[in-house]
Amino acid sequence: MLGEQIGESQGKRTGRRALPADNGVKVEVTFDDSGKMLGIEFNGFGTYASAPRSDGTMFGEGQGVLMTKEGDMAAWKGQGVGRFVGGGAVSYRGALYYSSASPKLARLNNAVVVYEYEVDANGNTHTKYWEWK
């Protein structure tokens, strides 16, 4: 069951590059973002690589970090499925898994966090996070 929304962020794609893959090409994307997670403000960044699939969707995997103003940190790894939504925009849905030594962010260690990640044609990102119960 989808639980409460635990976070939201906005950011900007900061880089893209094409990489060779067994079935053609995969695209690596880097981004910076900021927002709130568990009610705590953070700045973060991440990298993911996506490859097209035969049905027109994309499968991606990535990793990143969020850091609070107080110096607390959580690392994440995730996977998702995306699709092009027109004009160069992309929409992903998937799951993230966090690891943190911070007591403030410890709840993330036991959570499966599902997300909606949107990137518009100008590289602006918007992500919403929910805890999957």
PyMOL commands that place a pseudoatom at each C-alpha (Angstrom):
pseudoatom trace, name=CA, resn=MET, resi=1, chain=A, elem=C, hetatm=0, pos=[0.000, 0.000, 0.000]
pseudoatom trace, name=CA, resn=LEU, resi=2, chain=A, elem=C, hetatm=0, pos=[1.253, 3.457, -0.849]
pseudoatom trace, name=CA, resn=GLY, resi=3, chain=A, elem=C, hetatm=0, pos=[1.891, 5.376, 2.350]
pseudoatom trace, name=CA, resn=GLU, resi=4, chain=A, elem=C, hetatm=0, pos=[2.311, 9.045, 3.070]
pseudoatom trace, name=CA, resn=GLN, resi=5, chain=A, elem=C, hetatm=0, pos=[4.232, 11.420, 0.871]
pseudoatom trace, name=CA, resn=ILE, resi=6, chain=A, elem=C, hetatm=0, pos=[7.556, 11.875, 2.685]
pseudoatom trace, name=CA, resn=GLY, resi=7, chain=A, elem=C, hetatm=0, pos=[9.346, 14.281, 0.383]
pseudoatom trace, name=CA, resn=GLU, resi=8, chain=A, elem=C, hetatm=0, pos=[9.480, 16.470, -2.673]
pseudoatom trace, name=CA, resn=SER, resi=9, chain=A, elem=C, hetatm=0, pos=[12.297, 18.120, -4.594]
pseudoatom trace, name=CA, resn=GLN, resi=10, chain=A, elem=C, hetatm=0, pos=[13.014, 20.272, -7.602]
pseudoatom trace, name=CA, resn=GLY, resi=11, chain=A, elem=C, hetatm=0, pos=[16.221, 20.581, -9.524]
pseudoatom trace, name=CA, resn=LYS, resi=12, chain=A, elem=C, hetatm=0, pos=[18.070, 20.785, -12.788]
pseudoatom trace, name=CA, resn=ARG, resi=13, chain=A, elem=C, hetatm=0, pos=[19.692, 18.275, -15.111]
pseudoatom trace, name=CA, resn=THR, resi=14, chain=A, elem=C, hetatm=0, pos=[23.386, 19.201, -15.133]
pseudoatom trace, name=CA, resn=GLY, resi=15, chain=A, elem=C, hetatm=0, pos=[24.772, 16.781, -17.690]
pseudoatom trace, name=CA, resn=ARG, resi=16, chain=A, elem=C, hetatm=0, pos=[24.079, 14.057, -20.224]
pseudoatom trace, name=CA, resn=ARG, resi=17, chain=A, elem=C, hetatm=0, pos=[26.256, 11.673, -22.141]
pseudoatom trace, name=CA, resn=ALA, resi=18, chain=A, elem=C, hetatm=0, pos=[25.713, 8.714, -24.432]
pseudoatom trace, name=CA, resn=LEU, resi=19, chain=A, elem=C, hetatm=0, pos=[27.346, 5.421, -23.483]
pseudoatom trace, name=CA, resn=PRO, resi=20, chain=A, elem=C, hetatm=0, pos=[27.667, 2.198, -25.461]
pseudoatom trace, name=CA, resn=ALA, resi=21, chain=A, elem=C, hetatm=0, pos=[25.316, -0.626, -24.510]
pseudoatom trace, name=CA, resn=ASP, resi=22, chain=A, elem=C, hetatm=0, pos=[24.702, -4.170, -25.712]
pseudoatom trace, name=CA, resn=ASN, resi=23, chain=A, elem=C, hetatm=0, pos=[21.485, -3.157, -27.461]
pseudoatom trace, name=CA, resn=GLY, resi=24, chain=A, elem=C, hetatm=0, pos=[22.633, 0.203, -28.817]
pseudoatom trace, name=CA, resn=VAL, resi=25, chain=A, elem=C, hetatm=0, pos=[23.083, 3.125, -26.461]
pseudoatom trace, name=CA, resn=LYS, resi=26, chain=A, elem=C, hetatm=0, pos=[22.272, 4.152, -22.933]
pseudoatom trace, name=CA, resn=VAL, resi=27, chain=A, elem=C, hetatm=0, pos=[22.106, 7.704, -21.674]
pseudoatom trace, name=CA, resn=GLU, resi=28, chain=A, elem=C, hetatm=0, pos=[23.726, 8.808, -18.419]
pseudoatom trace, name=CA, resn=VAL, resi=29, chain=A, elem=C, hetatm=0, pos=[22.175, 11.845, -16.716]
pseudoatom trace, name=CA, resn=THR, resi=30, chain=A, elem=C, hetatm=0, pos=[23.375, 13.872, -13.736]
pseudoatom trace, name=CA, resn=PHE, resi=31, chain=A, elem=C, hetatm=0, pos=[21.213, 16.265, -11.748]
pseudoatom trace, name=CA, resn=ASP, resi=32, chain=A, elem=C, hetatm=0, pos=[21.233, 18.542, -8.707]
pseudoatom trace, name=CA, resn=ASP, resi=33, chain=A, elem=C, hetatm=0, pos=[18.108, 19.068, -6.628]
pseudoatom trace, name=CA, resn=SER, resi=34, chain=A, elem=C, hetatm=0, pos=[16.828, 20.460, -3.357]
pseudoatom trace, name=CA, resn=GLY, resi=35, chain=A, elem=C, hetatm=0, pos=[13.697, 20.000, -1.314]
pseudoatom trace, name=CA, resn=LYS, resi=36, chain=A, elem=C, hetatm=0, pos=[12.415, 18.340, 1.826]
pseudoatom trace, name=CA, resn=MET, resi=37, chain=A, elem=C, hetatm=0, pos=[12.647, 14.722, 2.957]
pseudoatom trace, name=CA, resn=LEU, resi=38, chain=A, elem=C, hetatm=0, pos=[10.901, 13.702, 6.190]
pseudoatom trace, name=CA, resn=GLY, resi=39, chain=A, elem=C, hetatm=0, pos=[10.268, 17.417, 6.745]
pseudoatom trace, name=CA, resn=ILE, resi=40, chain=A, elem=C, hetatm=0, pos=[14.010, 18.225, 6.635]
pseudoatom trace, name=CA, resn=GLU, resi=41, chain=A, elem=C, hetatm=0, pos=[15.458, 20.535, 3.979]
pseudoatom trace, name=CA, resn=PHE, resi=42, chain=A, elem=C, hetatm=0, pos=[18.170, 19.000, 1.801]
pseudoatom trace, name=CA, resn=ASN, resi=43, chain=A, elem=C, hetatm=0, pos=[20.395, 19.518, -1.212]
pseudoatom trace, name=CA, resn=GLY, resi=44, chain=A, elem=C, hetatm=0, pos=[21.210, 16.517, -3.327]
pseudoatom trace, name=CA, resn=PHE, resi=45, chain=A, elem=C, hetatm=0, pos=[22.629, 15.177, -6.527]
pseudoatom trace, name=CA, resn=GLY, resi=46, chain=A, elem=C, hetatm=0, pos=[22.483, 11.975, -8.480]
pseudoatom trace, name=CA, resn=THR, resi=47, chain=A, elem=C, hetatm=0, pos=[23.416, 10.082, -11.607]
pseudoatom trace, name=CA, resn=TYR, resi=48, chain=A, elem=C, hetatm=0, pos=[21.357, 7.541, -13.502]
pseudoatom trace, name=CA, resn=ALA, resi=49, chain=A, elem=C, hetatm=0, pos=[21.728, 5.630, -16.755]
pseudoatom trace, name=CA, resn=SER, resi=50, chain=A, elem=C, hetatm=0, pos=[18.774, 4.593, -18.898]
pseudoatom trace, name=CA, resn=ALA, resi=51, chain=A, elem=C, hetatm=0, pos=[18.493, 2.350, -21.913]
pseudoatom trace, name=CA, resn=PRO, resi=52, chain=A, elem=C, hetatm=0, pos=[15.573, 2.094, -24.337]
pseudoatom trace, name=CA, resn=ARG, resi=53, chain=A, elem=C, hetatm=0, pos=[13.525, -1.101, -24.404]
pseudoatom trace, name=CA, resn=SER, resi=54, chain=A, elem=C, hetatm=0, pos=[11.718, -2.655, -27.369]
pseudoatom trace, name=CA, resn=ASP, resi=55, chain=A, elem=C, hetatm=0, pos=[8.313, -1.348, -26.197]
pseudoatom trace, name=CA, resn=GLY, resi=56, chain=A, elem=C, hetatm=0, pos=[9.509, 2.298, -26.262]
pseudoatom trace, name=CA, resn=THR, resi=57, chain=A, elem=C, hetatm=0, pos=[9.966, 2.632, -22.505]
pseudoatom trace, name=CA, resn=MET, resi=58, chain=A, elem=C, hetatm=0, pos=[13.315, 3.039, -20.767]
pseudoatom trace, name=CA, resn=PHE, resi=59, chain=A, elem=C, hetatm=0, pos=[14.805, 1.179, -17.835]
pseudoatom trace, name=CA, resn=GLY, resi=60, chain=A, elem=C, hetatm=0, pos=[17.124, 3.172, -15.600]
pseudoatom trace, name=CA, resn=GLU, resi=61, chain=A, elem=C, hetatm=0, pos=[19.336, 2.645, -12.570]
pseudoatom trace, name=CA, resn=GLY, resi=62, chain=A, elem=C, hetatm=0, pos=[21.057, 5.272, -10.466]
pseudoatom trace, name=CA, resn=GLN, resi=63, chain=A, elem=C, hetatm=0, pos=[22.553, 6.459, -7.229]
pseudoatom trace, name=CA, resn=GLY, resi=64, chain=A, elem=C, hetatm=0, pos=[22.889, 9.694, -5.360]
pseudoatom trace, name=CA, resn=VAL, resi=65, chain=A, elem=C, hetatm=0, pos=[23.146, 11.537, -2.080]
pseudoatom trace, name=CA, resn=LEU, resi=66, chain=A, elem=C, hetatm=0, pos=[21.041, 13.963, -0.084]
pseudoatom trace, name=CA, resn=MET, resi=67, chain=A, elem=C, hetatm=0, pos=[22.622, 16.254, 2.506]
pseudoatom trace, name=CA, resn=THR, resi=68, chain=A, elem=C, hetatm=0, pos=[20.889, 18.391, 5.109]
pseudoatom trace, name=CA, resn=LYS, resi=69, chain=A, elem=C, hetatm=0, pos=[22.044, 21.838, 6.185]
pseudoatom trace, name=CA, resn=GLU, resi=70, chain=A, elem=C, hetatm=0, pos=[23.131, 20.293, 9.504]
pseudoatom trace, name=CA, resn=GLY, resi=71, chain=A, elem=C, hetatm=0, pos=[25.454, 17.862, 7.714]
pseudoatom trace, name=CA, resn=ASP, resi=72, chain=A, elem=C, hetatm=0, pos=[23.291, 14.730, 7.876]
pseudoatom trace, name=CA, resn=MET, resi=73, chain=A, elem=C, hetatm=0, pos=[23.583, 12.550, 4.800]
pseudoatom trace, name=CA, resn=ALA, resi=74, chain=A, elem=C, hetatm=0, pos=[21.750, 9.684, 3.137]
pseudoatom trace, name=CA, resn=ALA, resi=75, chain=A, elem=C, hetatm=0, pos=[22.879, 7.765, 0.067]
pseudoatom trace, name=CA, resn=TRP, resi=76, chain=A, elem=C, hetatm=0, pos=[20.341, 6.180, -2.283]
pseudoatom trace, name=CA, resn=LYS, resi=77, chain=A, elem=C, hetatm=0, pos=[20.240, 3.598, -5.046]
pseudoatom trace, name=CA, resn=GLY, resi=78, chain=A, elem=C, hetatm=0, pos=[17.259, 3.067, -7.264]
pseudoatom trace, name=CA, resn=GLN, resi=79, chain=A, elem=C, hetatm=0, pos=[15.642, 1.750, -10.397]
pseudoatom trace, name=CA, resn=GLY, resi=80, chain=A, elem=C, hetatm=0, pos=[12.763, 2.905, -12.520]
pseudoatom trace, name=CA, resn=VAL, resi=81, chain=A, elem=C, hetatm=0, pos=[10.874, 2.772, -15.775]
pseudoatom trace, name=CA, resn=GLY, resi=82, chain=A, elem=C, hetatm=0, pos=[10.483, 5.885, -17.890]
pseudoatom trace, name=CA, resn=ARG, resi=83, chain=A, elem=C, hetatm=0, pos=[8.780, 7.115, -20.996]
pseudoatom trace, name=CA, resn=PHE, resi=84, chain=A, elem=C, hetatm=0, pos=[9.027, 10.147, -23.246]
pseudoatom trace, name=CA, resn=VAL, resi=85, chain=A, elem=C, hetatm=0, pos=[6.038, 12.441, -22.826]
pseudoatom trace, name=CA, resn=GLY, resi=86, chain=A, elem=C, hetatm=0, pos=[6.607, 14.894, -25.674]
pseudoatom trace, name=CA, resn=GLY, resi=87, chain=A, elem=C, hetatm=0, pos=[8.910, 17.736, -26.580]
pseudoatom trace, name=CA, resn=GLY, resi=88, chain=A, elem=C, hetatm=0, pos=[11.907, 16.086, -24.937]
pseudoatom trace, name=CA, resn=ALA, resi=89, chain=A, elem=C, hetatm=0, pos=[10.276, 15.653, -21.521]
pseudoatom trace, name=CA, resn=VAL, resi=90, chain=A, elem=C, hetatm=0, pos=[10.660, 12.358, -19.650]
pseudoatom trace, name=CA, resn=SER, resi=91, chain=A, elem=C, hetatm=0, pos=[8.610, 10.777, -16.852]
pseudoatom trace, name=CA, resn=TYR, resi=92, chain=A, elem=C, hetatm=0, pos=[9.891, 8.003, -14.543]
pseudoatom trace, name=CA, resn=ARG, resi=93, chain=A, elem=C, hetatm=0, pos=[8.350, 5.841, -11.823]
pseudoatom trace, name=CA, resn=GLY, resi=94, chain=A, elem=C, hetatm=0, pos=[10.397, 3.588, -9.578]
pseudoatom trace, name=CA, resn=ALA, resi=95, chain=A, elem=C, hetatm=0, pos=[11.810, 2.746, -6.167]
pseudoatom trace, name=CA, resn=LEU, resi=96, chain=A, elem=C, hetatm=0, pos=[14.713, 4.046, -4.080]
pseudoatom trace, name=CA, resn=TYR, resi=97, chain=A, elem=C, hetatm=0, pos=[16.608, 2.423, -1.217]
pseudoatom trace, name=CA, resn=TYR, resi=98, chain=A, elem=C, hetatm=0, pos=[18.440, 4.645, 1.262]
pseudoatom trace, name=CA, resn=SER, resi=99, chain=A, elem=C, hetatm=0, pos=[21.333, 4.168, 3.650]
pseudoatom trace, name=CA, resn=SER, resi=100, chain=A, elem=C, hetatm=0, pos=[22.079, 6.691, 6.398]
pseudoatom trace, name=CA, resn=ALA, resi=101, chain=A, elem=C, hetatm=0, pos=[23.974, 6.774, 9.697]
pseudoatom trace, name=CA, resn=SER, resi=102, chain=A, elem=C, hetatm=0, pos=[22.027, 9.891, 10.711]
pseudoatom trace, name=CA, resn=PRO, resi=103, chain=A, elem=C, hetatm=0, pos=[19.416, 9.417, 13.464]
pseudoatom trace, name=CA, resn=LYS, resi=104, chain=A, elem=C, hetatm=0, pos=[17.315, 12.130, 11.761]
pseudoatom trace, name=CA, resn=LEU, resi=105, chain=A, elem=C, hetatm=0, pos=[17.215, 10.145, 8.519]
pseudoatom trace, name=CA, resn=ALA, resi=106, chain=A, elem=C, hetatm=0, pos=[17.276, 6.611, 9.984]
pseudoatom trace, name=CA, resn=ARG, resi=107, chain=A, elem=C, hetatm=0, pos=[13.618, 6.014, 9.012]
pseudoatom trace, name=CA, resn=LEU, resi=108, chain=A, elem=C, hetatm=0, pos=[14.793, 5.846, 5.391]
pseudoatom trace, name=CA, resn=ASN, resi=109, chain=A, elem=C, hetatm=0, pos=[16.983, 2.795, 6.133]
pseudoatom trace, name=CA, resn=ASN, resi=110, chain=A, elem=C, hetatm=0, pos=[13.903, 0.596, 6.564]
pseudoatom trace, name=CA, resn=ALA, resi=111, chain=A, elem=C, hetatm=0, pos=[11.773, 2.123, 3.830]
pseudoatom trace, name=CA, resn=VAL, resi=112, chain=A, elem=C, hetatm=0, pos=[11.052, 1.339, 0.242]
pseudoatom trace, name=CA, resn=VAL, resi=113, chain=A, elem=C, hetatm=0, pos=[10.594, 4.803, -1.220]
pseudoatom trace, name=CA, resn=VAL, resi=114, chain=A, elem=C, hetatm=0, pos=[8.615, 5.005, -4.444]
pseudoatom trace, name=CA, resn=TYR, resi=115, chain=A, elem=C, hetatm=0, pos=[8.938, 8.074, -6.602]
pseudoatom trace, name=CA, resn=GLU, resi=116, chain=A, elem=C, hetatm=0, pos=[7.615, 10.071, -9.522]
pseudoatom trace, name=CA, resn=TYR, resi=117, chain=A, elem=C, hetatm=0, pos=[10.421, 11.876, -11.366]
pseudoatom trace, name=CA, resn=GLU, resi=118, chain=A, elem=C, hetatm=0, pos=[9.640, 14.359, -14.125]
pseudoatom trace, name=CA, resn=VAL, resi=119, chain=A, elem=C, hetatm=0, pos=[12.142, 16.146, -16.372]
pseudoatom trace, name=CA, resn=ASP, resi=120, chain=A, elem=C, hetatm=0, pos=[10.848, 18.855, -18.715]
pseudoatom trace, name=CA, resn=ALA, resi=121, chain=A, elem=C, hetatm=0, pos=[12.346, 19.736, -22.095]
pseudoatom trace, name=CA, resn=ASN, resi=122, chain=A, elem=C, hetatm=0, pos=[14.571, 22.379, -20.438]
pseudoatom trace, name=CA, resn=GLY, resi=123, chain=A, elem=C, hetatm=0, pos=[16.059, 19.909, -17.945]
pseudoatom trace, name=CA, resn=ASN, resi=124, chain=A, elem=C, hetatm=0, pos=[14.072, 21.045, -14.900]
pseudoatom trace, name=CA, resn=THR, resi=125, chain=A, elem=C, hetatm=0, pos=[13.299, 18.163, -12.534]
pseudoatom trace, name=CA, resn=HIS, resi=126, chain=A, elem=C, hetatm=0, pos=[10.469, 17.592, -10.082]
pseudoatom trace, name=CA, resn=THR, resi=127, chain=A, elem=C, hetatm=0, pos=[10.325, 14.539, -7.815]
pseudoatom trace, name=CA, resn=LYS, resi=128, chain=A, elem=C, hetatm=0, pos=[7.760, 13.328, -5.292]
pseudoatom trace, name=CA, resn=TYR, resi=129, chain=A, elem=C, hetatm=0, pos=[8.557, 10.576, -2.774]
pseudoatom trace, name=CA, resn=TRP, resi=130, chain=A, elem=C, hetatm=0, pos=[6.248, 8.208, -0.876]
pseudoatom trace, name=CA, resn=GLU, resi=131, chain=A, elem=C, hetatm=0, pos=[6.967, 5.486, 1.637]
pseudoatom trace, name=CA, resn=TRP, resi=132, chain=A, elem=C, hetatm=0, pos=[5.612, 2.147, 0.437]
pseudoatom trace, name=CA, resn=LYS, resi=133, chain=A, elem=C, hetatm=0, pos=[3.994, 0.466, 3.430]
for i in range(1, 133): cmd.bond("trace and resi %d" % i, "trace and resi %d" % (i + 1))
show_as sticks, trace
zoom trace
